[in-house]
Amino acid sequence: MSEKLYQIVSNVFNVDKSKINDETSPENLEQWDSFNFYVLLNEIENQFSITFNLDETLEIKKIGDFKKLLEKNGVQI
């Protein structure tokens, strides 16, 4: 699942997948802005057939947070 998640992030932000890890965040990836965050959120929801609620989306500060939320919602990591 990590590889699939990293590939989605890579595609949305148009960066090499090798630059993506659990610590990737707006602080260390300049392409991560508010618009691209929502594109990423939508793409992850579509690819994993899941919907995050508002409180969950507010918890997301880095890629590792997406993994925690996916696990919390029953997606196998």
Steps between C-alpha positions, in 0.01 A plus 500: 500500500785740571622466142152569364464802730844633407419459130177699542692776681768495232240534224301778668805709591691407185817400687714188490364224723843466664444843659184382678498343847292508818659831602415679174304815590437857384818601682725284282305476172436834331230355273286424807264797515137518606367430150728201439419368847133475406585343165711246693225440753246439224734266311575295813130474583425383145789252476427339839118529481480693824369838619669699775294725723595863569663425836717233337613733223599763755734243664705455182834677520723250315474184289532278808173648626323373187632152579365519857158610377490229236580239767236651732245463220583135436745524209777240534844655517 
